[in-house]
Amino acid sequence: MRLLRTIAALALLSLAPAASACINTIGTDHSGRKFYPNWYIGTELTSSMRPSKLGPDDIWVRNVIEQSRKWPDFQSLNDLGVVLIRQGKYSRAIEHFLTVERLFPGRAQTAANLGTVLELSGHDRVALRWIRIGMKRDPDEHHRTEWLHGRILEAKIAMAADPNYLKGRSIAGVSFSNDLTPPLPTKLPKGNDGRPVALWELNNALSYQLSERTTFVAAPDPVVANLLMDWATLNLAGGPVENAAALYDLAVRYGAPRDALMDRRQAHVREVLAKADKEPKLADIACGICQPPPEPTKD
């Protein structure tokens, strides 16, 4: 889902790992090597992933209302629409964003927010159209993760016709083996630009989209469960195994079956953590799904 960066920064602790370099937690890869993932890990990652609404006394809500009355520009009116979404006033939010589109046509934020609130209102087909419009207006919006929102909506539309559609399918478009520690996938879904995403971009998209979606969608929910299972296994294969354990638990809460393979994988995580190094070593660059550091600038 797409909300403005301001509300995402306030409401979501689990944004894309690339969003901050100030978080210095220590993670563990599946071999027991320690490394710095530069983001929250384990239950600290999942603790904020729960439904929430903004009340009328929230300081950000009061500020947005005041700003929109004094200076009704695009930013303040768009933020006001986000307040309506966060308060569950979906019909009013749809009317509001359609008005914003007429006043300030062609903005990617408006299209993405319309896609979000239309989906929350149960209009998945129209929501998908607006999400695609938003991607065309600005492929970089929402940290280039809207391709996954589009796949989510496509899956929901298919599920309406076939309730068993998700059986054996990955909404994110990835496949893992049933090995205790599976290798990272080599066939990856297409991103906003139509080209296959990198592994770190897949992790980024799952993080961003699920961080927002779980603030609106209560458990159980098969779509969220499907996405969480893939994100958990992705972290087991190439990220902090602490994340895998916590995300598997959250997936079960959202309706994923706790099968024998999940039990074995979580037991394996416990064994890895019990034997793991205590501190990272300088040579250990062990995260296969973390965003690579920027290339040094040339003088």
RAZI-V645754 format. One record per residue. RES is the residue in one letter. SS is DSSP state (h for helix, s for strand, l for the rest). PHI is phi in degrees with one decimal (none if undefined). PSI is psi as a letter, one per 20 degrees, with the letter a starting at -180 (* if undefined). Layout:
RES,SS,PHI,PSI  RES,SS,PHI,PSI
This chain:
M,l,none,q  R,l,-121.0,o  L,l,-123.7,r  L,l,-64.3,q  R,h,-59.4,h  T,h,-62.5,g  I,h,-70.7,h  A,h,-63.2,g  A,h,-65.6,h  L,h,-79.9,g  A,h,-96.6,h  L,l,-116.5,o  L,l,-85.0,h  S,l,-105.6,l  L,l,-74.3,a  A,l,-54.8,q  P,h,-57.0,h  A,h,-75.2,i  A,h,-71.5,i  S,l,-150.6,p  A,l,-109.4,j  C,l,-95.8,i  I,l,-89.8,o  N,l,-115.7,l  T,l,-72.4,r  I,l,-114.7,p  G,s,-108.4,r  T,s,-129.7,p  D,l,-85.1,r  H,l,-70.2,i  S,l,-96.3,i  G,l,90.7,j  R,l,-84.6,p  K,s,-89.7,q  F,s,-156.3,r  Y,l,-101.3,o  P,l,-79.7,i  N,l,60.9,k  W,l,-159.4,r  Y,l,-63.3,q  I,l,-133.1,r  G,l,62.3,b  T,h,-67.1,h  E,h,-66.0,h  L,h,-68.9,g  T,h,-90.7,i  S,l,-62.4,h  S,l,-91.9,i  M,l,-89.1,m  R,l,-149.6,q  P,l,-60.4,q  S,l,-154.2,q  K,l,-131.2,q  L,l,-91.1,p  G,l,-86.3,r  P,l,-65.9,h  D,l,-92.8,i  D,l,-60.1,p  I,h,-63.0,h  W,h,-66.7,h  V,h,-61.2,g  R,h,-61.5,g  N,h,-65.3,g  V,h,-63.4,g  I,h,-61.5,g  E,h,-63.5,g  Q,h,-64.5,g  S,h,-68.6,h  R,h,-76.7,h  K,h,-79.0,g  W,l,-133.2,n  P,l,-77.0,m  D,l,-89.4,a  F,h,-60.0,g  Q,h,-60.6,g  S,h,-68.4,h  L,h,-70.3,h  N,h,-67.5,g  D,h,-62.5,h  L,h,-63.1,h  G,h,-64.3,h  V,h,-63.8,h  V,h,-57.9,g  L,h,-60.8,g  I,h,-63.6,g  R,h,-65.2,h  Q,l,-92.4,j  G,l,78.4,j  K,l,-94.2,m  Y,h,-69.5,g  S,h,-62.2,g  R,h,-65.4,h  A,h,-65.7,h  I,h,-61.4,g  E,h,-59.8,g  H,h,-63.0,g  F,h,-70.1,h  L,h,-65.5,h  T,h,-66.7,g  V,h,-60.2,h  E,h,-63.2,h  R,h,-70.8,h  L,h,-75.3,h  F,l,-130.9,m  P,l,-67.2,q  G,l,87.1,j  R,l,-83.8,p  A,h,-65.7,h  Q,h,-61.2,g  T,h,-63.2,g  A,h,-61.5,g  A,h,-66.9,g  N,h,-67.7,h  L,h,-63.3,g  G,h,-59.7,g  T,h,-63.6,g  V,h,-72.3,h  L,h,-66.3,h  E,h,-63.6,g  L,h,-62.2,h  S,l,-88.4,i  G,l,92.2,j  H,l,-104.3,m  D,h,-65.3,h  R,h,-65.8,g  V,h,-68.5,h  A,h,-59.6,g  L,h,-61.3,h  R,h,-61.1,g  W,h,-70.7,h  I,h,-62.6,g  R,h,-66.5,h  I,h,-61.8,g  G,h,-60.5,g  M,h,-65.6,h  K,h,-69.7,h  R,h,-67.6,h  D,l,-157.4,n  P,l,-62.6,i  D,l,-86.8,i  E,h,-60.4,q  H,h,60.4,k  H,h,53.9,k  R,h,60.8,k  T,l,-109.1,j  E,h,-68.8,i  W,h,-56.9,h  L,h,-73.0,h  H,h,-60.0,g  G,h,-61.0,g  R,h,-65.7,h  I,h,-60.8,g  L,h,-65.9,h  E,h,-60.0,g  A,h,-65.5,g  K,h,-64.5,h  I,h,-64.3,g  A,h,-65.9,h  M,h,-65.9,h  A,h,-64.2,h  A,h,-89.6,h  D,l,-137.5,o  P,l,-58.9,h  N,l,-95.8,j  Y,l,-56.8,h  L,l,-76.2,i  K,l,-61.6,o  G,l,76.8,j  R,l,-114.6,q  S,l,-108.9,p  I,l,-61.3,h  A,l,-72.0,i  G,l,85.4,k  V,l,-123.9,r  S,l,-136.5,p  F,l,-122.0,q  S,l,-75.0,r  N,l,-91.0,j  D,l,-62.2,q  L,l,-56.0,g  T,l,-119.6,n  P,l,-72.6,q  P,l,-70.3,q  L,l,-66.1,q  P,l,-66.0,q  T,l,-104.0,h  K,l,-96.4,o  L,l,-120.2,q  P,l,-70.5,r  K,s,-84.0,p  G,l,-90.5,a  N,l,-57.5,h  D,l,-92.4,j  G,l,85.2,i  R,l,-103.2,q  P,s,-57.4,p  V,l,-76.5,q  A,l,-79.6,r  L,h,-59.2,g  W,h,-67.6,h  E,h,-71.6,h  L,h,-62.9,g  N,h,-61.1,g  N,h,-60.1,g  A,h,-66.9,g  L,h,-62.6,g  S,h,-62.8,g  Y,h,-66.7,g  Q,h,-66.4,g  L,h,-72.0,h  S,h,-60.7,g  E,h,-77.3,g  R,h,-62.5,h  T,h,-71.0,i  T,h,-77.7,i  F,h,-110.6,h  V,l,-105.4,o  A,l,-83.7,q  A,l,-75.5,q  P,l,-82.6,q  D,l,-155.4,o  P,h,-66.0,h  V,h,-67.1,g  V,h,-62.6,g  A,h,-60.0,g  N,h,-61.9,g  L,h,-66.1,g  L,h,-63.7,h  M,h,-60.6,g  D,h,-66.0,g  W,h,-66.5,h  A,h,-61.3,g  T,h,-68.5,h  L,h,-61.0,g  N,h,-69.9,h  L,h,-63.6,g  A,h,-73.5,h  G,h,-150.0,j  G,l,-127.0,b  P,l,-71.0,p  V,h,-67.6,h  E,h,-58.6,h  N,h,-65.8,g  A,h,-57.5,g  A,h,-61.4,g  A,h,-68.5,h  L,h,-72.7,h  Y,h,-61.5,g  D,h,-61.5,g  L,h,-66.7,h  A,h,-61.5,g  V,h,-63.2,g  R,h,-59.5,h  Y,l,-86.2,j  G,l,117.8,i  A,l,-70.1,q  P,l,-71.7,p  R,l,-87.3,n  D,l,-90.0,a  A,h,-63.7,h  L,h,-64.6,g  M,h,-62.3,g  D,h,-60.0,g  R,h,-65.7,h  R,h,-67.6,g  Q,h,-68.7,h  A,h,-64.5,h  H,h,-63.6,g  V,h,-59.6,g  R,h,-61.8,h  E,h,-66.0,g  V,h,-60.6,g  L,h,-66.8,h  A,h,-67.3,h  K,h,-102.8,j  A,l,-69.2,q  D,l,-58.6,q  K,l,-85.9,h  E,l,-135.5,q  P,l,-65.7,q  K,l,-105.7,q  L,l,-57.9,h  A,l,-81.7,i  D,l,-85.0,o  I,l,-115.9,n  A,l,-110.3,j  C,l,-100.3,o  G,l,-82.4,i  I,l,-119.9,j  C,l,-85.2,q  Q,l,-64.9,p  P,l,-66.4,q  P,l,-65.7,q  P,l,-64.6,q  E,l,-68.8,q  P,l,-62.9,q  T,l,-74.5,q  K,l,-87.4,p  D,l,-72.6,*
